[in-house]
Amino acid sequence: MELTLGPVLFEWRRDELLKFYEEASNWPVDRVYLGEVVCSKKTGLTPKDIESIAWGLEKAGKKVTLSSLAVVSNEDELAFTRRLAQMSGSFSMEANDMSVLNMINPIEKEIFAGPHITTYNAPSIEFLKSLGIKRVTFPVELPRDSIAFAIKNTGIFGEVFVHGRVPLAFSWRCYTSRAYNLSKTECRHHCGKYPDGMELKTMDGEPLFAINGTSVLSSKTYTLVEFVEDLSSIGVKAIRVSPQSRCTGKIIDVFRRRLDGNLSAEEGLRQLAEANTTPGYCNGWYTGAAGKDYVSPIAAGA
């Protein structure tokens, strides 16, 4: 089973990102997703930076996939996506918006369906396969049984999001700018103040969501560290860790040792707790419960 590093979803400074990917070149991951999923206005990396980092990661022995925006809503975002799609090299492309499929010939460049394309069932996957797509990352809200059914009945190479704040929804508007009484076009890059997202709480003070530019994420960290063996048993071929501002390398190490059979589920969860940047864990969607819940493998019957 592949271990992959997802794209950075938050606005980090350029120097932070360059250091992050320099460190990632030495982490025990098989594939690195690199690009921009949330907002093309981010000031961290230019397309030239992305291409340079991609070549460096490939030289370090990593497979590199370029991730596109989840929502392409204007000409600037369309131009950014086209530039990403036209980068030189053998890098595959993760389409998070269907517009990408009109920019690339799958015969010339390998295309994956990202988690923000709604591959909820076998017919949708079969349609994408007819366009030349051979790999999908399932939507984060899909339960175990649906993932297992889709893989069994389509033979698709399936990847699952297994750790990080869950990207729940995307908008044409910017939630962070709105929190500062600004519109998306008046962007002042306030999201850079929140390297793991801006916390939203209920009136009673309970953590509810995190906002990050145009996206809404879970407040808690979603983790399937206790379900690695179960994921393998249903035919999942790759698992994805989403970057966070601190301790991503340690999280990668935990999942690598889980995959290699050198770390128990219980110890893996304990070690992740030391690296957690959010108020607790959840995994409810995978287990068929409410998304904000955490269900143990024993309770889930896995």
C-alpha positions in Angstrom: 0.0 0.0 0.0 1.3 3.4 -0.9 1.7 6.2 1.7 1.1 9.6 0.2 1.5 13.2 1.4 -1.4 15.4 0.4 -1.2 19.0 -0.9 -0.7 21.7 1.7 -4.2 23.2 2.2 -3.2 26.3 4.2 -1.4 29.5 3.5 2.1 29.2 4.7 5.0 31.5 3.9 7.3 30.7 1.0 10.3 29.9 3.2 8.1 27.6 5.4 6.9 25.7 2.3 10.4 25.4 0.8 11.7 24.0 4.1 8.7 21.7 4.4 9.2 20.1 1.0 13.0 19.9 1.6 12.2 17.8 4.7 9.5 15.8 2.9 12.1 14.7 0.3 13.6 12.6 3.1 10.3 11.2 4.6 9.2 7.6 3.9 6.4 8.5 1.6 5.9 7.1 -1.9 4.0 10.0 -3.5 3.8 13.7 -2.8 0.8 15.8 -4.0 1.9 19.3 -4.8 0.0 22.3 -6.1 -3.0 24.4 -5.0 -6.4 23.1 -4.0 -7.9 26.0 -2.1 -7.0 29.4 -3.5 -4.8 30.7 -6.3 -4.3 34.0 -4.4 -2.0 32.3 -1.9 1.4 34.0 -1.9 3.5 31.0 -0.7 4.6 29.3 -4.0 4.7 30.5 -7.5 4.1 28.0 -10.4 7.8 28.2 -11.0 8.5 27.2 -7.4 6.0 24.3 -7.7 7.8 23.0 -10.8 11.2 23.3 -9.1 10.0 21.5 -6.0 8.5 18.8 -8.1 11.7 18.1 -9.9 13.6 18.0 -6.5 11.1 15.5 -5.0 11.3 13.3 -8.1 15.1 13.4 -7.9 14.8 12.3 -4.3 12.8 9.2 -5.4 9.3 10.4 -4.8 6.4 10.1 -7.3 5.0 13.6 -7.8 1.4 14.5 -8.6 0.2 18.1 -9.2 -3.1 18.9 -7.5 -5.6 21.3 -9.0 -8.0 23.8 -7.4 -11.2 22.3 -6.0 -13.2 25.2 -7.4 -12.3 27.1 -10.6 -14.5 30.2 -10.5 -12.8 32.9 -12.5 -10.3 33.6 -15.3 -7.4 33.9 -13.0 -8.1 30.5 -11.4 -8.6 29.0 -14.8 -5.2 30.4 -16.0 -3.5 29.1 -12.9 -5.0 25.6 -13.4 -3.9 25.6 -17.1 -0.4 26.6 -16.1 -0.2 23.8 -13.6 -1.6 21.3 -16.2 1.0 22.4 -18.8 4.1 22.0 -16.6 6.9 20.0 -18.1 8.0 16.7 -16.8 6.4 13.3 -16.2 4.3 14.5 -13.2 0.8 13.1 -13.0 -2.2 15.5 -12.4 -4.8 15.3 -9.7 -8.1 16.8 -11.0 -10.2 18.2 -8.2 -12.4 20.1 -10.6 -13.7 18.6 -13.9 -12.3 21.5 -15.9 -8.9 19.8 -15.7 -10.2 17.0 -17.8 -10.6 19.4 -20.7 -7.0 20.6 -20.4 -5.1 17.3 -20.5 -5.0 14.3 -22.8 -4.9 11.3 -20.5 -2.8 9.5 -23.1 -0.1 12.1 -22.7 -0.3 12.7 -19.0 -1.6 10.5 -16.2 -4.7 12.0 -14.5 -6.1 11.1 -11.1 -9.5 12.0 -9.7 -9.0 13.9 -6.5 -11.2 13.7 -3.3 -13.2 16.7 -4.4 -14.6 15.0 -7.5 -17.7 13.1 -6.4 -16.8 9.5 -7.0 -19.5 8.3 -4.7 -20.5 5.1 -6.6 -19.4 2.6 -9.2 -21.2 4.3 -12.2 -19.4 7.6 -11.6 -16.0 5.7 -11.4 -16.8 3.8 -14.5 -17.5 7.1 -16.3 -14.1 8.5 -15.2 -12.4 5.2 -16.3 -13.9 5.7 -19.7 -12.1 9.1 -19.9 -8.8 7.4 -19.0 -8.7 7.9 -15.3 -7.2 4.8 -13.5 -6.9 6.2 -9.9 -9.3 8.0 -7.5 -9.1 9.4 -4.0 -12.5 8.7 -2.5 -14.5 11.6 -1.1 -13.8 12.0 2.6 -17.4 11.4 3.7 -17.6 8.0 2.0 -18.1 5.1 4.5 -16.1 1.9 4.5 -18.7 -0.3 2.9 -19.2 2.1 -0.1 -15.4 2.3 -0.6 -15.2 -1.5 -0.5 -18.1 -1.9 -3.0 -16.6 0.6 -5.4 -13.2 -1.0 -5.5 -14.6 -4.5 -5.8 -17.0 -3.6 -8.6 -14.7 -1.3 -10.7 -11.2 -2.5 -10.0 -10.1 1.1 -9.6 -6.9 2.0 -7.8 -8.4 3.6 -4.7 -6.8 6.1 -2.3 -8.2 7.1 1.0 -7.7 10.3 3.2 -6.5 8.9 6.5 -5.2 11.8 8.6 -5.7 15.6 8.8 -8.4 18.2 9.1 -11.1 17.1 6.7 -11.8 19.5 3.8 -15.6 19.5 4.0 -16.7 22.2 1.5 -15.4 24.9 -0.9 -17.0 28.2 -1.9 -16.5 30.9 -4.5 -16.4 33.3 -1.6 -13.6 33.6 1.0 -14.7 32.8 4.6 -11.5 34.2 6.1 -11.8 37.5 4.4 -15.5 37.6 5.3 -14.5 37.2 9.0 -12.5 40.4 8.6 -15.4 42.2 6.8 -13.7 41.9 3.4 -14.7 40.3 0.1 -12.6 37.7 -1.7 -11.4 40.4 -4.2 -10.2 42.5 -1.2 -8.0 39.7 0.0 -5.4 40.7 2.6 -4.1 37.2 3.2 -5.5 37.0 6.7 -5.6 33.2 6.3 -1.8 33.3 6.7 -2.4 34.0 10.4 -3.9 30.6 10.9 -1.5 27.9 9.7 -4.0 25.1 10.5 -7.2 27.1 9.9 -9.3 29.6 11.9 -11.3 27.9 14.7 -15.0 28.3 14.8 -16.9 27.4 17.9 -20.5 27.0 18.9 -22.2 29.5 21.3 -21.3 27.1 24.1 -17.6 27.3 23.2 -17.5 23.8 21.6 -15.1 23.5 18.6 -17.2 23.1 15.5 -15.3 23.8 12.2 -12.1 25.5 11.0 -12.2 27.9 8.1 -9.4 28.3 5.6 -9.9 30.8 2.9 -12.6 29.5 0.6 -12.8 26.2 2.4 -14.4 24.8 5.6 -12.7 22.0 7.4 -13.4 19.8 10.4 -12.4 21.1 13.8 -11.0 17.8 14.9 -8.4 15.8 13.1 -9.7 12.9 11.1 -7.5 9.8 11.5 -7.8 6.2 10.4 -4.5 5.1 12.1 -6.3 2.2 13.8 -7.9 1.0 10.5 -4.8 0.5 8.4 -5.2 -3.3 8.2 -8.9 -2.9 7.5 -8.2 -0.5 4.6 -5.8 -3.0 3.1 -8.4 -5.8 3.5 -11.0 -4.0 1.4 -8.5 -3.3 -1.4 -7.4 0.2 -0.8 -4.0 0.8 -2.5 -2.9 4.1 -1.1 -3.5 6.2 2.1 -3.1 10.0 2.3 -1.8 12.1 5.2 -2.7 15.8 4.9 0.0 18.3 6.0 -0.3 20.3 9.2 1.9 23.1 10.4 3.8 21.0 13.0 4.9 17.4 13.3 3.9 16.2 9.8 7.1 14.2 9.6 6.3 12.4 12.9 2.8 11.6 11.6 4.3 10.2 8.4 6.6 8.0 10.5 3.7 6.6 12.5 1.8 5.6 9.4 4.8 4.1 7.7 5.5 1.9 10.8 1.8 1.0 10.8 2.0 0.0 7.2 5.2 -2.0 7.8 3.6 -3.8 10.7 6.0 -2.4 13.2 3.5 -0.4 15.3 0.2 -1.4 16.9 -3.0 0.5 16.3 -3.1 1.5 20.0 0.4 2.7 20.1 0.0 4.5 16.8 -2.9 6.5 18.1 -1.0 7.3 21.3 2.0 8.6 19.4 -0.2 10.7 17.1 -1.8 12.4 20.1 1.6 13.9 20.8 1.6 15.6 17.4 -2.0 16.7 17.2 -2.7 20.4 16.6 -6.5 20.2 16.9 -9.1 19.5 19.7 -9.3 15.7 19.4 -9.9 13.1 16.7 -12.8 11.9 14.6 -13.4 9.1 12.1 -17.2 8.8 12.0 -17.7 8.8 8.3 -15.5 5.8 7.6 -17.3 3.8 10.3 -20.7 4.9 9.3 -21.3 7.1 12.3 -21.6 10.9 12.5 -18.6 12.6 11.0 -17.6 14.3 14.2 -17.5 11.1 16.2 -14.5 8.8 16.9 -15.3 5.0 16.8 -12.8 2.4 17.8 -12.1 -0.6 15.5 -13.7 -2.9 18.1 -16.9 -0.8 18.2 -16.9 -0.6 14.4 -16.5 -4.3 14.0 -13.4 -3.9 11.9 
